[in-house]
Amino acid sequence: MNIGEIARRAGVSRSTVSYVLSGKRAVSEATRQRIQAVIDELDYRPNASARALKEGRTRTLGLVIPPASQRLTDMQLGFVASVVEAAARHDLDVLLSPSGGDHDRSFERIVTGRRVDGVILMEIRLDDDRVTRLSKAGLPFVTIGRTAEPHGMSWIDIDYAGLIARCVHHLADLGHRQVALVNRSAELVAAGYGPSHRALAGFRAAAAERGLVGVEVCCGDDTASGEACVEQLLATHPDVTAVATINEAALPGMQRALTSAGMSVPGDFSVTGVAAQHWAEDFRPPLTAADVPMVEMGAEAVSLLLETIAERGAVPRHRLYTPPISLRSSTGPVPAR
C-alpha cells in the first residue's frame, strides 16, 4: 500500500495525503478525516522516511566503532550488540561507522551528512579528536569511555583504575609479592587509549601502596599474543606469581602458556582482571574478575543519548561503573617456592 492508493480512494491528490501525514501544511478537517478513514481502513503505516519528515528526525543513531580492518574484541562486539538492542526497543535504527586510519571520511559523513540524530562513540582516547569534532559540530553524542578532561560531555565508563587496583590488593592479601599487569597492545597505549592508561595508573598505585614488585607488559588482542606474552613474562620474570589483566581476548593464550609451562592455576600462578562475564566463566578454572556489564552499559548509553537529543543544552550526565570483583577459582595463596 502506498500514498497513491490512499489518494485515489480518498479522492484527493498525493500531495494532500503527504500534507496530512507530515503535518507540514494545513488541510481542511473534512479532508483530513476522509484521508484518515482510508488510512485506518487500509491499516497503513508510514515508512521511516515519512515519520522522519514529520518528526524532523532520522530515527537513526550513529555508533562509531574501531576500524573494520581490525578484529573487534568480544567486549567491543558486546557493546555493539547491546546498543543495537537498546535502540530497537525505542524503534530506532543504528548506523555503524568505523573511524580511524582510512575511515575518517566515514566518520565525517556521520558528522556532516544529517544521517543520524546523535552519535555513540566507542574506544575513547585521553585526547580524542573525534570528541572535539562532534562538540564543534553540535551533534548530540555520548561516549563509552572518556577523555582526560571529560567535562561538558555525557559519558559512561568502567573504573579501570579502581578495579585493577582492587585486583592487586586481592593478590597482595593472598601473599603475592611480585605481580604483573597484562595490558592492551603497545599501539593502543601509545595512542592514549583511556582504559590502558587508567589500568596502568591503578596498577602502579596499588603496587606501591602494598610494597609489591610490579611488572608491566603490553599484549595484542588475540590468543597468540596472549600465549607469547606470558611465555616471555615467565622467562624474564620467573619470580612473578600472578597477573591482573584488562585484555580478555588474550586470556585463552595466557592459559595455554601457563599449561605448557606445567603451571597450575591457582596452585602455581594466579590470574585476575576485568573481563566480560562469559570470558571469565570460560577460563579454566573460572576467572576471579570484575565482570563488565555490557548490556546495561549499552542501554544506558542509548538512554543518555536520547536525553541529549531531546533536551539540547541539558547538563551533561555520566556514570562510572564499578562492578564488584567476583571471586571464582583462578586466584589463590602465593605458592611456596
N, C-alpha and C positions, 0 to 999 in steps of 0.2 A: 504494500500500500504506500502511495506517495501523495505529495501535495496536489498534483494534478488531478488525481481521482477524487480527493476531497473537494477541490474547487468545482469539478464537474457536477458532483452530487448536490453541492450546496448552491449551485447556480451563480458562482462568483468567479472572479479572476484568481489566478495562482498568487499574485502579489497580495491580494486581500487576505488569503489564507495565511501567507507568510507574515503579514502585519499582526494577525491575531496570535500566531504562535510566538512571535518575537516581542510583541508589545511596543514596537518602535514607532507605530503610527496609530492614531485613534481610528476606531471603526465603530459604526453605529451599534447600539446594544442589540437591535433586532438581528443585524447581520452576524454579529459575534455569536449570538445564541444559536443561529441556524448552523453556522460552521461548527460550533462546539457540539451540537447534536450529532452531526455527521461523524465528528472525531470520536465521540463516545460510542456511536453505533458500530463503527469500524474497529474500535479498540486501538486507535492509532497512537503510537508512541514516537514523539520527535526524536530524531537521531542526535548523536552527540554534538554535531555541528550546530544544530538548531538550538539546543539547550545552551550551548556556549554563547551563541549570539544573543540569546535572551538575557543571560546572566552576566555577560561581559567577561566571561572567563573561559578557559580552555578545558577545565575539569581534568587537567593533567598535571602531575608533579614530575619534576626532573630529579633523577637520582644520579649523581656524578660518582663514578666508580673508578678504580685504578685502570690503567690501560689493559685492553682485552688481550694484548700480546703476552701479558704476564698472567700466569695461572693464579686465579683468585684463591685465597686460603679458604678453608672451611668456615672460619669465623666471618670472613667478608661475605661469602655466599649466604651465610645465615642472616646477616644484616639485610642483604638484598631481598631475600625471601620474606623477612618479617615486615619490611617497608611495603613491599608489593601487597602482602596480605592485609595489612592495616589500611592501605589506600583503597583496596577493593571494598572493604567494609563501609567506606564513605562514598562508594560509587565513583571512584576516581581511577584514572589510568596512571601508569608510571612510565616515563620515558627514560631509558638508561642511556647514559652518555659517558664514555671514557674520557679521561683527562690525563695530561702529561705527555711529554715526548711529541710524537707526531699527531696527537689527538687534540691539540689545543684549539683547532678550528671547530671541532665538535662542541667543545665547551663554550666557545664564543657564540656559536649558533644558539645554544641554550640561553645564553645571557641576552642576546640581542634579537632573537627571532620571534619573540612573543608566542613561543610554542608551549610554554608552561606557566602556571600561576605562581610557582615557587620552586625552590631547589633544596634538596637534602644533599649535603656534601660529606663524603666519607674520606677516611685516611688523611687526617689533618696534620700538617707540619707546624712547627712552632712559629715559623714565619711563612705564611701561605699566601701566594699571590692571588689564588682563586678567591679567597675570602675578601681580599682588598677589591678585586674586580666586581664581585657581587654587591659589596657595600656601595661602591661608586655608582653602579647601575641602578640601585634602588630596587632590585628584585628581591622579594622576600626569600630568606633562606635560613636553614638550621643546619648545624654541623654535628656529625657523630665524631667526637674528638674536639679538641680546642687548641687555639693558638697560644703563644706565650702570654699575650695580653688579650684575653677574650672579652673584655668589657665592651658593651654595646652590641653584642650578638647573642642569639639564643643557641644553646648547645646542650648536648648530653655527652657524657664520657664515663669511662671506667677510671677509678682511682688507682692507676698502676703503681704509683709511688707508694701509697699506703698499703696496697695488697702485697707487693713484693717485700716490703718491709716486714709485714706480718709473717710471710713465709720464712724470712731469715730469722726472725725471733723464734718461730716454731722450731726451726732446725737447731738454733742455739740452745733452746730449752731441752732438746734431746741430746745435747752434749757435743754437737758438731762444732769444730773449731776452724775448719778450712772449707769454705763453700764457694760455689761458682754461680754466676748469672749467665744463662744461655739466652742471649738477646736475639733480636731480629738481625737481618743482614747488615753488613758494614755499609752498603749503599744507602739503606734507609736511615741508618744512624747519621751518616754524613749529610743526608738531605734534611736533617732536622725533624725526623718523624717523631711526633709527640709521645706516643706510648713508649718507644725505645728510650728516649731521654728521661722520661719520668720514672720508668722502671729502674734505670741506672741510678738516678738520684736516690730513690728509695732504698736500693740495694746498698749503696755506699753509706748512707746514713745509718741504716740498721747494723751493718757490719762494724762500723766504727763504734756505735753505741755499745755493742756486745763484745768488742775487742776481738773480732774474728779476722782471719785472713780471707780477703775477698778476691776472687779471680773473675775477670770479665771477658767473655768471649762472644763474638758475633756468629750468626749461623743463618744460612739460607732457609727459605720456607719450603723444605721438602725432606723426604725421608733420607735420601743420600747425603744431604748436607748435615742432617742430624747425626747420622752414623759417623761421618768423618769428623765432625766437631767433637764428639765425645771421645772418639779414639785419640784424637790429638790432645784433648784435655787430660785423659788418663796417662798419656805418655809424658807430657810436660809438667803435670802437676799431680804426681801419684799420691800426694797426701790429701787431696780433696776427697771428701766423703759424701758430699751432697751437692745437688744443684737446684736452683729455682729458675723457672723459665716463663717467658711470655710467648714462646714460639711453639704453639701447639702443633703446627704442621711438621715440625722436626721430631716430635715425640716418638713415632714409630722407629725412626732411625736411631734415636738415643737409646731406646730399649734394645734394639738389635746389637748396638755396640757393647752395651753392658753384658748382654748374654754371651756374645762372642768372647768377651774378656773373662768369662767364667764368674761374673759377679751377680749375686742375687740381690733383688730389691724386696724389702729394705735391709736384709741382713748385712750386705756388704756396702750398699750405696743407697742413699735416699734421694727421691725426686719429688718436687712440688712446684707449684706455679699458678698461673692464671690461664684458664682454658675454657672452651665450651664444654658443657656437661658430658656430652657423648664421647668427646675425646678423652676426658678424664676417666670415664667408666670403661672405655675400651683399652686403656693402658693395663698392663699386667705386672703387678697387681693394680687394682684401681687407684687412680692418682689422687693424692691429697691436693686439693686445689680450690681456688676461688672460681666458682662457675659463672661465666659471663651470661647474663640474662638477655640474650639476643632478641627474643620475641618481644619482651617487654620494652626494650630499648628502641626497637624499630617502631613499635606502636606509639611510643612517646614522642619520637622524632616527628612522625606524621601529625600527631596531635598539636605539637608545638608549632609546626609549620602552618597548619590550618588557622591557629590563633593569630599568627603573624600576618597571614594573608587577609584575614577578616578585620583585624584591627591594626592598620598601618600606624606606626608611631607608638605602639604599645611598649611598655617597659620590657626589655628582653628578659627571658627566663632561662634557667639552666638547671641541670641535675647531674650530680656526680654520684655514680653508683659505687657502692662499697659492699659487694656481696660477701657473706661470711666464708671463711675457709672451711670447706667440707673435709673433715678428717676421714680419709679412707685407709688404704693399706700400703702406700708407697713410701712412707716415712717411718723411721724407727730410730732407736738409740744408736749413737755412733759406734761402729764396730771396733772391737779390741784388735789392735794391730801390733 
